[in-house]
Amino acid sequence: MGTPNARMLTSPPLPRQRHERGGDGRSDRRGIDVGCNTDGNKRDFSVDDDAMQMFESEILEDEWTENVTGDLEKMNRDKFGRPFSHTDRAIEWGMMYRTSSGKSYRRTVGAVNRLLRKSGHPEISLTQFYDRAQSLAESRMSTCDVTDARVLAYGAGDVPPEKGMTAAMDSTGMSLNRHGGWLQYFWNREKRNGWVKVHAIVNTDSNEILAYVITDESCGDTSCAERLIETAKGAGNTMSRILGDAAYDKIELWRAYGADGYCTNLKTPLLKKYNGGRVRSRGCPKRAAHVRKIRDEGREKWKSDIGYGRRWKIECTFSDLKRMFGDVMRSRCKHRVASEMYWMIRCHNLYKSIRKTVAGRRPAE
């Protein structure tokens, strides 16, 4: 046995710090009480439990089988050519079930055909289901952009519009068809597949995605900011505050959306060698007013006054999305990735709307 070193003799091991759910006054590195929401209120985890159970029950609901004949009559009323033999509601149910459960297309088609047989309707083939699912997703979002080839698709979230909300925008990456560790080791797979970026603007109260832009990895955040805001406003939403990190600190965006409460974290202010520290307007009085407030009162006071801490809710949104539905896209082609991402966002917004309903039923403490 070797001789113990000096550190072992003089420094006893420190106890491991455990972060539990209860709000017992401890804080994490962001200064937020563990077990509390970002607004300081203690979090009720029973809301998440009930919302997840209701979400799964909603996904497995088979009401669409009760009126298949009537839905087909409406779909085929003004259609030219071969009539539809299966409804959009059947395809939508199958894709929501596949996204939430992580099933393959073959197992999903088996579940759909079981309900079709039970209701006395013809089954659907794997190829037909796959093609209908892709075309249905593409019909609900814009997949053609002649101004920027990096954009794969964009659209508005399927949520009811709200007025006067606080919104936050950011982007995250989704891996493309990640290989397992054994394949990388045994077959020396070092090929880089890259990733796709999902740019989103969310409601900081409910974490619902208001609008999204799906791009390749080379597209920056500011390139999609205007499209995100305009798509969200085009869906009927009005925002009293739009929050973003320093990547969105562009004069053009401050000028265009200053009336909507546009506010970002300013880049290295109060340093003369950086343009971000200019306290004169230079054509943007709103940004200059924020710079002067930071200079006079400090950055932390400025963040507290404008509610900049709520920007963190979009990071929570991305975390929920990846933990519930995964951060690896199973599709190989990028235009198929956009369709897969659409169904993930659709399931995410459904869960958040259910959670908002559950939370609204609970009495305030």
C-alpha positions as CSV (number, residue, x, y, z in Angstrom):
1,M,0.0,0.0,0.0
2,G,1.4,3.4,-1.0
3,T,2.1,6.2,1.3
4,P,-0.8,8.7,1.6
5,N,0.0,12.2,0.2
6,A,-0.3,15.4,2.1
7,R,-3.7,16.2,0.7
8,M,-5.2,13.0,2.0
9,L,-3.9,13.7,5.5
10,T,-5.0,17.3,5.7
11,S,-8.1,17.6,3.6
12,P,-11.1,15.4,4.4
13,P,-13.4,14.7,1.4
14,L,-16.2,17.2,0.9
15,P,-19.8,15.9,1.1
16,R,-21.6,15.8,-2.2
17,Q,-24.2,18.4,-2.7
18,R,-27.6,17.0,-3.7
19,H,-30.1,19.1,-5.5
20,E,-33.6,17.8,-4.6
21,R,-37.0,19.0,-5.6
22,G,-38.0,20.7,-2.4
23,G,-37.6,24.5,-2.2
24,D,-35.5,24.6,0.9
25,G,-33.7,27.9,0.3
26,R,-30.8,26.5,-1.6
27,S,-29.9,28.1,-5.0
28,D,-28.3,26.9,-8.1
29,R,-25.7,28.8,-10.1
30,R,-28.4,31.0,-11.7
31,G,-29.6,32.2,-8.2
32,I,-32.9,30.4,-8.6
33,D,-34.2,28.5,-5.5
34,V,-34.1,24.8,-6.2
35,G,-37.6,23.5,-6.5
36,C,-39.1,26.9,-7.5
37,N,-40.2,28.4,-10.7
38,T,-38.3,31.3,-12.3
39,D,-40.9,33.7,-10.8
40,G,-39.9,32.6,-7.3
41,N,-43.1,30.6,-6.5
42,K,-42.7,27.0,-5.3
43,R,-43.2,24.5,-8.0
44,D,-46.1,22.0,-7.7
45,F,-44.8,18.8,-9.3
46,S,-48.2,17.2,-9.1
47,V,-49.2,19.5,-12.0
48,D,-46.6,17.8,-14.2
49,D,-47.7,14.4,-13.1
50,D,-51.4,15.0,-13.9
51,A,-50.6,16.8,-17.1
52,M,-48.4,14.0,-18.4
53,Q,-51.1,11.5,-17.7
54,M,-53.8,13.6,-19.4
55,F,-51.4,14.1,-22.4
56,E,-51.0,10.4,-22.9
57,S,-54.7,9.9,-22.6
58,E,-55.3,12.6,-25.2
59,I,-52.8,11.0,-27.6
60,L,-54.5,7.6,-27.3
61,E,-58.0,9.0,-27.8
62,D,-59.7,7.4,-30.8
63,E,-62.6,9.7,-31.4
64,W,-61.6,10.1,-35.0
65,T,-62.8,6.5,-35.7
66,E,-66.4,7.5,-35.0
67,N,-66.9,9.8,-38.0
68,V,-64.6,8.4,-40.7
69,T,-67.3,8.3,-43.3
70,G,-68.3,11.9,-42.8
71,D,-64.7,13.1,-42.8
72,L,-64.0,11.3,-46.1
73,E,-67.1,12.9,-47.7
74,K,-65.8,16.4,-46.8
75,M,-62.3,15.6,-48.1
76,N,-63.5,14.2,-51.4
77,R,-66.2,16.7,-52.1
78,D,-64.1,19.0,-54.3
79,K,-61.3,16.6,-55.0
80,F,-60.2,15.7,-58.5
81,G,-58.8,12.3,-59.3
82,R,-58.6,9.3,-57.0
83,P,-60.6,9.9,-53.8
84,F,-59.0,9.7,-50.4
85,S,-59.6,6.4,-48.6
86,H,-58.2,7.5,-45.2
87,T,-58.8,10.7,-43.3
88,D,-56.3,13.3,-42.2
89,R,-57.4,12.7,-38.7
90,A,-56.2,9.1,-38.9
91,I,-52.8,10.2,-40.2
92,E,-52.5,12.9,-37.6
93,W,-53.4,10.5,-34.8
94,G,-50.8,8.0,-36.0
95,M,-48.0,10.6,-36.2
96,M,-48.8,12.1,-32.8
97,Y,-48.8,8.5,-31.4
98,R,-45.4,7.8,-33.1
99,T,-43.8,11.0,-31.9
100,S,-44.9,10.7,-28.3
101,S,-44.1,7.0,-28.0
102,G,-41.0,6.7,-30.1
103,K,-42.4,3.9,-32.2
104,S,-41.2,3.1,-35.8
105,Y,-43.4,3.7,-38.8
106,R,-44.2,0.0,-39.1
107,R,-45.4,-0.3,-35.5
108,T,-47.4,2.9,-35.9
109,V,-49.2,1.7,-39.0
110,G,-50.0,-1.5,-37.0
111,A,-51.7,0.6,-34.3
112,V,-53.6,2.7,-36.9
113,N,-54.8,-0.4,-38.7
114,R,-56.0,-2.0,-35.5
115,L,-58.3,1.0,-34.9
116,L,-59.4,1.0,-38.6
117,R,-60.3,-2.7,-38.4
118,K,-62.2,-2.2,-35.2
119,S,-64.3,0.6,-36.8
120,G,-64.9,-1.4,-40.0
121,H,-62.8,0.6,-42.4
122,P,-60.0,-0.5,-44.8
123,E,-56.4,-0.6,-43.6
124,I,-53.7,1.7,-44.8
125,S,-50.3,0.6,-46.2
126,L,-47.0,1.6,-44.8
127,T,-46.0,3.6,-48.0
128,Q,-49.4,5.4,-48.1
129,F,-49.2,6.3,-44.4
130,Y,-45.6,7.6,-44.8
131,D,-46.4,9.7,-47.9
132,R,-49.6,11.1,-46.4
133,A,-47.8,12.0,-43.2
134,Q,-45.1,14.0,-45.0
135,S,-47.5,15.8,-47.3
136,L,-49.8,16.7,-44.3
137,A,-46.9,18.2,-42.4
138,E,-45.6,20.1,-45.4
139,S,-49.1,21.5,-46.1
140,R,-49.2,23.1,-42.6
141,M,-45.8,24.9,-42.8
142,S,-43.9,26.8,-45.5
143,T,-41.1,24.6,-47.0
144,C,-40.0,26.9,-49.8
145,D,-37.9,30.0,-49.3
146,V,-36.4,31.6,-52.3
147,T,-34.5,34.2,-50.2
148,D,-32.5,31.9,-48.1
149,A,-31.5,28.3,-49.1
150,R,-30.5,27.5,-45.5
151,V,-34.1,27.5,-44.4
152,L,-35.7,24.1,-44.5
153,A,-39.2,25.1,-43.2
154,Y,-41.0,27.5,-41.0
155,G,-44.4,28.0,-39.6
156,A,-46.6,29.0,-36.6
157,G,-47.3,26.8,-33.6
158,D,-50.8,25.3,-33.4
159,V,-51.8,27.3,-30.3
160,P,-54.6,29.8,-29.7
161,P,-53.4,33.4,-30.1
162,E,-52.8,35.6,-27.0
163,K,-52.5,39.3,-26.4
164,G,-49.9,41.2,-24.5
165,M,-47.6,38.3,-23.7
166,T,-43.9,38.2,-22.9
167,A,-42.0,36.2,-25.6
168,A,-38.5,34.9,-25.8
169,M,-36.5,33.6,-28.8
170,D,-33.5,31.5,-29.2
171,S,-32.2,28.5,-31.2
172,T,-31.0,24.9,-30.4
173,G,-29.5,22.1,-32.3
174,M,-30.9,18.6,-33.1
175,S,-28.6,15.8,-34.0
176,L,-29.0,13.9,-37.3
177,N,-29.1,10.1,-37.0
178,R,-26.5,9.6,-34.2
179,H,-24.6,6.4,-34.4
180,G,-24.0,4.2,-31.3
181,G,-20.7,4.0,-29.5
182,W,-20.1,0.4,-30.7
183,L,-20.4,1.5,-34.4
184,Q,-18.1,4.4,-33.8
185,Y,-15.5,2.1,-32.1
186,F,-15.7,-1.1,-34.2
187,W,-16.2,0.4,-37.6
188,N,-14.2,3.6,-36.9
189,R,-17.1,5.8,-37.9
190,E,-15.8,9.3,-37.7
191,K,-18.0,10.9,-40.3
192,R,-19.7,14.0,-39.1
193,N,-23.4,14.1,-39.8
194,G,-23.9,17.6,-38.5
195,W,-27.2,18.9,-37.2
196,V,-30.2,21.1,-37.9
197,K,-31.1,24.2,-35.9
198,V,-34.5,24.9,-34.6
199,H,-35.1,28.7,-34.1
200,A,-38.2,29.4,-31.9
201,I,-40.1,32.1,-30.2
202,V,-42.1,31.0,-27.2
203,N,-44.7,32.3,-24.7
204,T,-42.8,32.6,-21.4
205,D,-45.9,32.0,-19.4
206,S,-46.9,28.6,-20.9
207,N,-43.7,27.6,-22.8
208,E,-45.8,27.1,-25.9
209,I,-43.9,27.5,-29.2
210,L,-45.5,30.4,-31.1
211,A,-43.4,30.2,-34.3
212,Y,-40.4,28.2,-35.5
213,V,-37.8,28.2,-38.3
214,I,-35.9,25.0,-39.1
215,T,-32.5,25.6,-40.8
216,D,-29.2,23.9,-41.4
217,E,-26.3,24.4,-39.0
218,S,-24.8,27.4,-40.9
219,C,-27.7,29.7,-40.3
220,G,-27.3,32.3,-37.5
221,D,-29.8,33.5,-35.0
222,T,-30.3,37.0,-36.3
223,S,-31.1,35.7,-39.8
224,C,-34.3,34.2,-38.5
225,A,-35.4,36.7,-35.9
226,E,-37.6,38.8,-38.2
227,R,-39.2,35.7,-39.6
228,L,-40.0,34.4,-36.2
229,I,-41.6,37.6,-35.0
230,E,-43.6,38.2,-38.1
231,T,-44.9,34.6,-38.2
232,A,-45.9,34.8,-34.5
233,K,-47.7,38.1,-35.1
234,G,-49.3,36.8,-38.3
235,A,-50.9,34.0,-36.2
236,G,-52.7,36.7,-34.1
237,N,-50.3,37.1,-31.2
238,T,-49.4,40.4,-29.8
239,M,-46.3,40.8,-27.6
240,S,-45.6,43.4,-24.9
241,R,-42.0,42.3,-24.6
242,I,-39.6,40.3,-26.8
243,L,-36.5,39.0,-25.1
244,G,-33.4,37.6,-26.6
245,D,-29.7,37.0,-25.8
246,A,-26.8,39.0,-27.1
247,A,-26.9,37.2,-30.5
248,Y,-30.0,39.2,-31.3
249,D,-28.5,42.6,-30.4
250,K,-28.7,44.2,-33.9
251,I,-29.6,47.8,-34.6
252,E,-32.0,46.7,-37.4
253,L,-34.0,44.6,-35.0
254,W,-34.1,47.3,-32.3
255,R,-35.5,49.8,-34.9
256,A,-38.0,47.4,-36.4
257,Y,-39.5,46.0,-33.2
258,G,-38.8,48.5,-30.5
259,A,-42.5,49.3,-30.3
260,D,-43.2,45.7,-29.5
261,G,-40.9,45.8,-26.5
262,Y,-37.9,44.3,-28.2
263,C,-35.0,43.9,-25.7
264,T,-31.9,41.8,-25.8
265,N,-28.8,41.4,-23.7
266,L,-26.4,44.1,-24.9
267,K,-23.0,43.2,-26.1
268,T,-20.1,44.4,-23.9
269,P,-21.6,47.8,-23.1
270,L,-19.8,50.8,-21.6
271,L,-16.5,49.9,-23.3
272,K,-15.4,52.6,-25.7
273,K,-13.6,50.2,-28.1
274,Y,-16.8,48.3,-28.7
275,N,-19.8,49.7,-30.6
276,G,-22.1,48.2,-28.1
277,G,-21.2,50.8,-25.5
278,R,-22.3,53.9,-27.3
279,V,-24.8,55.9,-25.2
280,R,-25.9,58.1,-28.0
281,S,-28.8,56.9,-30.1
282,R,-27.1,56.8,-33.6
283,G,-30.5,56.2,-35.0
284,C,-31.8,53.9,-32.3
285,P,-33.0,55.8,-29.2
286,K,-34.5,52.8,-27.5
287,R,-31.3,50.8,-27.4
288,A,-29.4,53.9,-26.3
289,A,-31.8,54.3,-23.4
290,H,-31.1,50.8,-22.2
291,V,-27.3,51.3,-22.4
292,R,-27.6,54.5,-20.3
293,K,-29.7,52.6,-17.7
294,I,-27.0,49.9,-17.4
295,R,-24.4,52.6,-17.1
296,D,-26.3,54.5,-14.4
297,E,-27.9,51.6,-12.4
298,G,-25.9,48.5,-13.2
299,R,-26.6,45.4,-15.3
300,E,-28.4,43.4,-12.6
301,K,-30.8,46.3,-11.8
302,W,-31.5,46.6,-15.5
303,K,-32.2,42.9,-15.8
304,S,-34.6,43.0,-12.8
305,D,-36.5,46.0,-14.1
306,I,-37.2,44.7,-17.6
307,G,-37.8,41.1,-16.5
308,Y,-34.8,39.8,-18.5
309,G,-34.7,36.7,-16.3
310,R,-37.8,35.4,-18.1
311,R,-35.7,34.8,-21.2
312,W,-34.5,31.7,-19.5
313,K,-37.9,30.1,-20.1
314,I,-37.0,29.3,-23.7
315,E,-34.1,27.2,-22.5
316,C,-36.6,25.3,-20.3
317,T,-38.8,24.9,-23.5
318,F,-35.9,23.3,-25.4
319,S,-35.1,21.1,-22.4
320,D,-38.7,19.9,-22.2
321,L,-38.8,19.2,-25.9
322,K,-35.6,17.1,-26.0
323,R,-36.3,15.2,-22.8
324,M,-39.8,14.2,-23.9
325,F,-39.2,13.5,-27.6
326,G,-35.4,13.1,-27.9
327,D,-32.7,15.3,-29.4
328,V,-31.9,13.0,-32.3
329,M,-33.8,13.1,-35.6
330,R,-34.5,9.7,-37.0
331,S,-35.1,10.9,-40.6
332,R,-32.1,11.0,-42.9
333,C,-33.2,13.5,-45.6
334,K,-33.3,17.1,-44.4
335,H,-36.7,17.8,-45.9
336,R,-38.0,14.8,-43.9
337,V,-36.3,16.1,-40.8
338,A,-38.5,19.3,-41.1
339,S,-41.6,17.2,-41.2
340,E,-40.5,15.2,-38.2
341,M,-39.7,18.4,-36.3
342,Y,-43.2,19.7,-37.1
343,W,-44.8,16.7,-35.3
344,M,-42.5,17.1,-32.3
345,I,-43.5,20.8,-31.9
346,R,-47.2,19.8,-32.3
347,C,-46.9,17.2,-29.5
348,H,-45.0,19.7,-27.3
349,N,-47.6,22.4,-27.7
350,L,-50.4,19.9,-26.9
351,Y,-48.7,18.9,-23.7
352,K,-48.1,22.5,-22.7
353,S,-51.7,23.5,-23.4
354,I,-52.9,20.6,-21.2
355,R,-50.4,21.5,-18.4
356,K,-51.7,25.1,-18.6
357,T,-55.2,23.9,-18.1
358,V,-54.2,21.6,-15.2
359,A,-52.3,24.4,-13.5
360,G,-55.2,26.8,-13.9
361,R,-57.5,24.4,-11.9
362,R,-55.2,24.4,-8.9
363,P,-55.9,27.0,-6.2
364,A,-53.1,29.6,-5.7
365,E,-51.0,29.2,-2.6
